[in-house]
Amino acid sequence: MGRLAQYVSLSKDAAAAAVVDKWAAWARKVVKLTPDGRYSIPSTLGWSGKPDDWNATTPGANAGLHVSVVDETADVGVAASLARALIAHGSAESRAVAKELLDRMWTLHRDALGVSNPELRSDYTRFNDPVDLPPGWRGALASGGAITSGATFLDLRPKYRSDPDFPKVERAIRSGKPAEFRYHRFWAQVEVALAFAEFAN
């Protein structure tokens, strides 16, 4: 929808604009902006019913097709993508929601490296799980160490142990409780930067 909204802003295509207008009205309704300064946006959508049979001459309104929000997220990358789509839509209402998302994201999730959410990662507790190797298979790590039967995920990645945050992973492995990290994923940082730049434009 972000790409379609950008297309409409450049082309003024009336048929595409009708789709984007309908979507933007729905998107603004499902963004939650709470009094404590937080936000949430849809993460998983549920669909029910079915679309109309396609007729290129007179497309239906798909009145029998319905969407619901199954769960929500505050993920900065996805929120920035949504803000970009609303910015491209360009209405005062859409820009106001985009601004709220960007302001709240900046206040809640900015740190010295960028903008990111804290994440609980339960998968780190599985670092000592053995890796399935084909019977009789032999191999070596890039460092030259042998890969033997019974090797764990961590055995195959020994340099992880030199990461400054590895003690948090070790605590998670020992306790079985998820470790919390802040990841500054490249795609998410780009989406955030582009959303701010596009809003400023």
N, C-alpha and C positions, 0 to 999 in steps of 0.2 A: 504493500500500500504506500510505503514511502516513495518508491520509484514512480508509482502511478501519480501520486500527488505532485512530485517534481515535474513529471511530464505535463500534467495539467497546468501547472504554474507557468510553463514555457509555451505551451501550445494553445491553451484556452479551449481545448477539445470539450465540447458540451456533454457528449455521451460519457466520456471518462470523468468529467467533473461531477456528474450526477452520482457516479459510483463512489467517488472520494468524499463527496459531501455526506452521503449516507453513512459511510464508514466512520468519518470524523465525528459525526454526532454520536454514534455508538461508542467510539473510543473515549470521547470526553466523559461519557456517563460511567464507564467502567474503571476509570482512573480514580483511586481513592487518595484523597489529600486529608490527612487527619489533623486535628487541632494541635497535636504535640509536635508538628513539623515533619512528620514522616509521610511516606507515600507507599502505595503498592499499585501494581499494574497486573493485568492478566498474564498468567504463565502457561496454563493449559486450558484449551477450549474444548467444550463438549458440543457435539452436533446431534440434532434430532430431526426427524422428518426427511424430506427429500426435495431437491430442486425441481423446478418445472422442466418438462421436456423441452429441449432446446429448439427454438425457432428463430433463425437469424433475422427474419423480417419483423417479427413482433416478439421480442424476448419477454418472457414472463417476469413477474416481480419476486418469484421464489417465496411466496407467502407461506408455503408449507415447510420451509427450511428454517430451523431455529438454532441459535448458538447460545451457550451459557458459559460462564467462567467457572472452571473446575477448581483451579487454585491460582495463587498470586505470587508475585516476586517483587523484590526491590532491586534486582540486579541492575547495576549501573549501565552496562552495555545495552541491554534490552530497553531500559528506560530511555537512554539517549537516542536509540533508534526510533522509539515511539515519539519522542520530542521532535526529532527531525521530520517525521512524517507530518506531525501537526503544524510545524513551522512551515513546511512546504504547502500545506492546505491553505494557510494564510489568513483565515478568518480571525477576527479579534478574539473570539472564544477559544479557538484552537491555540492561538499564540499565548493566551493567558494560562492555559493548562500546561503548555510546553515550558513557559517561564517558571511556573511553580515546580515542575519536575526538576528543571535545571538548578534552580535556587536551592531546593531541598537536597538534591544530590550533592551539590557543592558543600553545603553546610554539614551534612551527615557523614559523607564518605571521602572527603578530600584528605590526603596526607602528603608527606614530603615527596612521594614518588608519583602521585597522580590521583586518580579517583577510583576507589575499589570498595567492595563490600567485604566484611568479615565472612568467611565461609567455614563451616564445620565439615571436615573431611574424614568420614569414617573409613574410607578405603585405605588410609595409611595403616590402619590396624592389621592389614593383611600383608604387610611387607615381608613377613616371615613365612607366608604360605609357600609350599613347594610349587615349582613350575612343572607342568607336564612336559616331559621330553619323550620322543619316540624311543622304544626299546633299542638299546645298543648304540644310541646316537652319541657322538663325541664332538666337542667343539671347544673353542677358546674365546675368552673375552678379548677386546681390543688391547687390553693391558697385558695379555699373554697368559692370564690365569685360566686354568682348565675349567670347563663347565661339566660338572659331573651330575649323575643321577641324584635327585634329592635337593638340587640347588633351589634356593628361594628367589623370589622376585628381587630382594635386596642383594643377594649374592651376585646376581647378574648386573647389578648397578652399584658397585662398591664406592664410586665417587660420591654417591648421595651422603655417605657418612661424613664427608668433609664440608657439607653445607652448614653454614652458621646456625640454621634453624633445625638441624637434625635432632638435637636434644628434645624438641617438642614432638617429633615423630617417635622417638624412642619412648617417651612418656606415654604416648598414645598406644604404642604396641604393648607396653607393660600393663597399662590400665584397661585397655579395650575401649577407652573413651575417645571420641573423635578429637582430632587436633584442629585448632582454629588458625587459619591463615588469611592473609589478604593478598590476592593475586592481582597483578596489574597486567591483564591480558592485552596484548597489542590491539586486537580488534576492538575491544571495549574502550581503550584509551583513545583510539582514533574516532570512534562514534561519539564519545563525550566531547572531544575537541571540535569535531565537525558540527555538533549540535550547538555549541556555544558560538562558533564562528557564523553559522547560518542564522542564528537568532540575532546576532549583532548586525548582520547584513540587512 
